[in-house]
Amino acid sequence: MTGQKADGQFWAPDVETMAPTDLGELNDRLLRSQLGYVAARSSFYRRLLGPDLARLERIRTTDELRTLPFTEKEDLRSSLTEHPPLGDHVAVSIDEIVRVHASSGTTGRPSYVGLTPADSHGWAEMTARCLYATGLRPASRIAYAFNIGLFCGGPANLDAIQMIGAMLVPVGTGASERLVNAMLTLGVDHLTCTPSYAQYLAEYVRVNHRREPGELGVRRLMVGGEPGGGVPSVRDKIQTDWNAEAFDAMGNADLAPVFLAECEEQAGMHFMGQSYLHAEVIDPDTGAQIPMEEGAEGELVVTHLQRECMPLIRFRTRDRVVIWTRPCPCGRTSFRMRCVGRTDDMLIVRGVNVFPSAVRDVVGRARPRTTGELLIELDRAGPSVEPPLRVLVEHGAEVPAGELPGLAEELERTIRDSLVVRASVTLVPPGSLPRAEMKSQYVRVSHEAAERA
């Protein structure tokens, strides 16, 4: 089905409902132009590919990308360090850059990203497609509760919201009281933030305003910035807390802030980067490409098709995803996916791959006997972990003390049955584990855990 829908259902109907064969031909044309541009203007890829640089201009289709090496995040960090201020993966003159953003990775060092006017427009266009899919419309009133500073997603989201014509309330982070007051005063009906913050804010409203979050009038939340929005127990809690629908969305600072988002079906995030990005899935261990078909699981790899300032080829996102290709009732023809975790966050417990988000889902399914909050304690940095996996879990406020040992045993049994790993669960009082207004950390290396080991 290609676009025979009522007006107003799609932000960009021509590409969102394009037949896969037509989209493939379009992407092939754009790829050839992009690779020619990269070969002529990117010192980074001249250095990375060396004598093989000529291969770029011989590639004619996206299928042939598999013959090229990956671009790793560490390659970009080295580029920034060795060629300040923006690295030698900048393919334009400094005078052509109109905006610079930064993200702090696992090292804490900022990773700068530059944009030309065309790049900025592309980011806003992809973000608008995503926001529109989640239900944002010109009559909507949306509170933006992500960082607005150097954070890559800030201006792209703000630009996209204004393109759509919705009322924008740019609160940012660290201002929960101001956000609640804005919701009550301005009639906010949409909220976009991290899944962690959606849960934090729900608790904040109950404690500080003595009312249920659902009374504030929010009817839709677009959550992203971390895995969680696609985790069933996390989504269920957010939707129950707010009496609203929650839609998962995702992006990447080096590629585009938001290019994946759920539609009204809430059945996986649609790829919304058509004509700007090409996606593939690989085996994270071998690097072999995995066919993009129903049920495929692997690491997401993305190539720019229209990027001027910092074009990337086969960039490894380190996001572990599951793919769906069956038709979606909404009429969009792109593949859908769910992020199950990051390959660099994955723990290996005696040969079994375990994602913190999966443990979080198991714990969350035990609500209200748990709050859903947890912390995995390691005695040394992962990914290898000797069993049992030590997990701190907040028990529910109404659980009698005499039932706590049985609850801990039940959680250990469920983790073993669901994830095939042995766990040691320690129950702690509700509210005792740290909360975060942005991204929550569910794994820590603990001296206390080392001493108990």
Buried (B, 14 or more C-beta within 10 A) or exposed (E): EBBEBEEEBBBBBEBBBBEEEEBBEBBBBBBBEBBEBBBEBBBBBBBBBEEEBEBBEEBEEBEBBBEBBBBBBEBBBBBBEEBEEBBBBBBBEEEBBEBBBBBEBEEEEEBBBBBBEBBBBBBBBBBBBBBBBBBBEEEBBBBBBBBBEBBBBBBBBBBBBEBBEBBBBBBBBEEBEEBBEBBBEEEBBBBBBBBBBBBBBBBBBEEEBEEEBBEBBBBBBBBBBBBBBBBEBBBBBBBBBBBBBBBBBBBBBBBBBBBBBBBBEBBBBBBBBBBBBBBBBBEBEEBEBBEBEEEBBBBBBBBBBBBBBBBBBBBBBBBBBBBBBEEBEBBBBBBBBBBBBBBBBBBEBEEBBBBBBBBBBBBBBBBEBBBBBBBBBBBEEBBEBEEBBBBBBBBBEEBEEEBEEEBBEBBBEBBBEEBEBBBBBEBBEBEEBEBBBBBBEBBEEBEEBEEEE
